[in-house]
Amino acid sequence: MDLFSRDDERAVSDVLAFIIVFSIIITSVALVYGTGFSSIREVRDGEQKANAERALEAVALSMSDLVKGEATRRGGSLNLGGGQLQVDESTDIEVVVDGTEVTPDPNPVGSFEFYVDDTAVAYESGGVFRRDGSASVTVLQPTMKCTGESAVVSLVAVTSTQGAIGATDNVEVTMAEESTELLYAETGSGIGVEVDVDGSDYTTAWERTLEEQGWSDDDTGIDNGEMSCTTDRVVVRLVVIELTYGSL
């Protein structure tokens, strides 16, 4: 005699089928949740970093008006989107002409930096640089060109009495020209010019950029000292810009 009736067998089969279907649904939901939210996070993070680049490019455009003497003050807002903004005065740029330093010692040009997770985008002496981990690239080149005919070194120092600020929405940024000084100007023949960038978090990008603008590292690299060139005319100027920033 059978211990189970056909009705019992059907009931067991229905329970097993339900368990299998329910397991498939739960597994599918878990996979979609994991991969979907991971993709959403990647898109969000990528957009935050792209926003940081756009924000610092806008800052560079406003700074350029001050550097060119077209304005003495500029302002606007930046959407930090959970990032941080700060002025770091650790970057120092030294310019030497025919063996004589023509920049103040020290000459902290500093950085105006926008941090998002492990990515930082910075305005540094007229250029915009991006760093992901230890790797750095140039977004906008600074004005530090050198050819056999002329060398133009336009330094921009940023200062602030404020510390780092973090926000999820907009912050107001004000830029004001503090001073503009012609540090050196000479016309001659075979003038040797050296540029030393020290303390920057974007040294790799600086080295590539200066090489693209006519400077040579003489196989020493920017980390070990200077980039150099020989020219017939030299102009070195320094613009100091004070930054204030805070919540709207």
RAMO-V936137 format. One record per residue. RES is the residue in one letter. SS is DSSP state (helix for helix, strand for strand, loop for the rest). D_CENTER is the distance of its C-alpha to the mean C-alpha in Angstrom with 2 decimals. Layout:
RES;SS;D_CENTER / RES;SS;D_CENTER
//
This chain:
M;loop;81.56 / D;loop;77.82 / L;loop;75.92 / F;loop;73.51 / S;loop;74.44 / R;helix;72.66 / D;helix;71.16 / D;helix;69.68 / E;helix;68.21 / R;helix;66.63 / A;helix;65.16 / V;helix;63.61 / S;helix;62.20 / D;helix;60.71 / V;helix;59.06 / L;helix;57.61 / A;helix;56.38 / F;helix;54.75 / I;helix;53.04 / I;helix;51.74 / V;helix;50.49 / F;helix;48.90 / S;helix;47.14 / I;helix;45.80 / I;helix;44.49 / I;helix;42.81 / T;helix;41.23 / S;helix;40.00 / V;helix;38.52 / A;helix;36.76 / L;helix;35.32 / V;helix;34.17 / Y;helix;32.70 / G;helix;30.80 / T;helix;29.48 / G;helix;29.07 / F;helix;27.07 / S;helix;24.94 / S;helix;24.17 / I;helix;23.52 / R;helix;21.04 / E;helix;19.21 / V;helix;19.22 / R;helix;18.09 / D;helix;15.17 / G;helix;14.16 / E;helix;14.59 / Q;helix;12.55 / K;helix;9.42 / A;helix;10.51 / N;helix;11.11 / A;helix;7.68 / E;helix;6.80 / R;helix;10.20 / A;helix;9.98 / L;helix;7.44 / E;helix;9.55 / A;helix;12.48 / V;helix;11.57 / A;helix;11.33 / L;helix;14.67 / S;helix;16.24 / M;helix;15.24 / S;helix;16.81 / D;helix;20.02 / L;helix;20.25 / V;helix;19.63 / K;loop;22.30 / G;loop;24.66 / E;loop;24.97 / A;loop;24.33 / T;loop;24.27 / R;strand;22.62 / R;strand;20.34 / G;strand;19.49 / G;strand;18.44 / S;strand;17.37 / L;strand;14.34 / N;strand;15.18 / L;loop;13.48 / G;loop;15.59 / G;loop;15.88 / G;loop;12.38 / Q;strand;11.96 / L;strand;10.94 / Q;strand;11.63 / V;strand;12.08 / D;strand;12.19 / E;loop;14.65 / S;loop;14.85 / T;loop;13.52 / D;strand;16.70 / I;strand;17.61 / E;strand;21.31 / V;strand;23.22 / V;strand;26.75 / V;strand;29.34 / D;loop;32.52 / G;loop;32.12 / T;strand;31.52 / E;strand;28.31 / V;loop;27.66 / T;loop;24.68 / P;loop;25.33 / D;loop;25.43 / P;loop;23.11 / N;loop;20.53 / P;strand;17.53 / V;loop;15.03 / G;loop;12.59 / S;strand;9.04 / F;strand;8.51 / E;strand;6.25 / F;strand;6.62 / Y;strand;7.93 / V;strand;9.93 / D;loop;12.31 / D;loop;11.08 / T;strand;7.60 / A;strand;4.60 / V;strand;1.60 / A;strand;3.34 / Y;strand;6.55 / E;strand;8.55 / S;loop;12.16 / G;loop;12.13 / G;strand;9.32 / V;strand;5.93 / F;strand;4.09 / R;strand;3.33 / R;strand;5.72 / D;strand;8.81 / G;loop;11.39 / S;loop;12.08 / A;strand;11.04 / S;strand;8.22 / V;strand;8.34 / T;strand;8.22 / V;strand;7.87 / L;strand;9.90 / Q;loop;12.01 / P;loop;13.04 / T;loop;16.83 / M;strand;18.25 / K;strand;20.89 / C;strand;24.05 / T;loop;27.22 / G;loop;30.81 / E;loop;31.55 / S;loop;28.78 / A;strand;25.61 / V;strand;23.40 / V;strand;20.86 / S;strand;19.26 / L;strand;17.46 / V;strand;15.75 / A;strand;15.85 / V;strand;14.61 / T;strand;16.96 / S;loop;17.90 / T;loop;20.76 / Q;loop;19.12 / G;loop;17.58 / A;loop;15.21 / I;strand;16.12 / G;strand;16.09 / A;loop;17.67 / T;loop;18.63 / D;loop;19.16 / N;strand;18.36 / V;strand;17.69 / E;strand;18.69 / V;strand;16.62 / T;strand;18.73 / M;strand;17.96 / A;strand;21.01 / E;strand;21.86 / E;strand;23.39 / S;strand;24.61 / T;strand;24.58 / E;strand;26.29 / L;strand;27.44 / L;strand;27.27 / Y;strand;29.12 / A;strand;30.87 / E;strand;33.35 / T;strand;35.13 / G;strand;37.09 / S;strand;37.25 / G;strand;35.26 / I;strand;32.93 / G;strand;30.69 / V;strand;27.13 / E;strand;24.74 / V;strand;21.07 / D;strand;19.84 / V;strand;16.22 / D;strand;16.62 / G;loop;14.90 / S;loop;11.30 / D;loop;9.41 / Y;loop;8.33 / T;helix;12.03 / T;helix;12.72 / A;helix;10.47 / W;helix;12.00 / E;helix;15.36 / R;helix;15.35 / T;helix;14.28 / L;helix;16.97 / E;helix;19.47 / E;helix;18.99 / Q;loop;19.69 / G;loop;22.89 / W;loop;22.28 / S;strand;23.90 / D;loop;23.11 / D;loop;26.85 / D;loop;26.26 / T;loop;24.91 / G;loop;21.15 / I;helix;18.61 / D;helix;18.88 / N;helix;22.56 / G;loop;22.62 / E;loop;22.34 / M;strand;21.82 / S;strand;24.87 / C;strand;26.76 / T;strand;30.18 / T;strand;30.81 / D;strand;33.44 / R;strand;31.50 / V;strand;28.72 / V;strand;26.93 / V;strand;24.50 / R;strand;23.40 / L;strand;21.36 / V;strand;20.28 / V;strand;19.62 / I;strand;18.14 / E;strand;18.82 / L;strand;16.79 / T;strand;18.54 / Y;strand;17.47 / G;strand;19.57 / S;strand;21.18 / L;loop;23.10
//
